[in-house]
């Protein structure tokens, strides 16, 4: 990559960094310019002449950058206003940016949101079965009281995302670091979690019966008043994890004894709390 | 110079149609489009990168073109632009508008 060319283009685009459509324009432009520069060099032009001719071929880029930025904003606005109470079955939203989008009362069955950026959007009371959210940025999104059956969230960005009171049967969460995610009052017994790190995740009052949570990492996670019968944490890492039961609930304490912690690693606090609940910690390593 | 400027303004007004024409022949990537326009005009019109991308983004927003990632030369991936059915219709309608304008201008100029 020609350094000077890169510097020149970076300079022009610097004020707009972070606007996705503008970043894409910059990448497209650089790839064209590089090819032109290489061709001019092949024709025998010296570096300086080739660079000058290449830069000259760009034209009035400032204006184009502004147009592209404005175009994106108007597209985002369209996405923002149009999506409530509408039938969007099998829609294609792959790669879109829709900050704070409202998808309330919509039919989004089978829709494709892969690689989209939906920061701050809310999906309330909608049909979102079999939707694809793989690689999507779902920071601060709300998925509450809706049907997400058989949707997938693999590699998605989940920060402060709320999944409370939703149906998550058949949903897969693979290769995700969840930060401060809320999955309270939710039936997770038919949900798949693989290769995830749970940081500050709240499972209070949810049903996790029979769930396989092997080899995953839990930091500051709450399983308070959750249904934990036959959950497995084989080889998992648990730090500062809380398992508080409702007072006098024999069912909760009986369920704790059915959890498998074989080869799990946990900090002293988590260990002590579980020990007090008479969990089977015979194959646990304290860290 | 000013004569050149007027000519180039006249031509620039037809950038969308030129691009739709090139894409109606085959899917093409950005640099290929500016290069073909220079070649076919025997170097009389040089479409600037900025003008081309401004036009392509507009055509994309209007649903006249789409793009996809294809294989590039030096291992990199190239963005290929492709005309849609709607784009073909836009191209045809732009051509017939031009034919009409040409007839009128020929009588007036």
Interface residues (C-beta under 8 A of the other chain):
Chain A: X21 X25 X28 X29 X31 X32 X33 X35 X36 X57 X58 X59 X60 X61 X63 X64 X67 X68 X71 X75
Chain B: X29 X30 X31 X34 X46 X48 X49 X50 X51 X53 X54 X57 X58 X61 X72 X73 X76 X78 X79
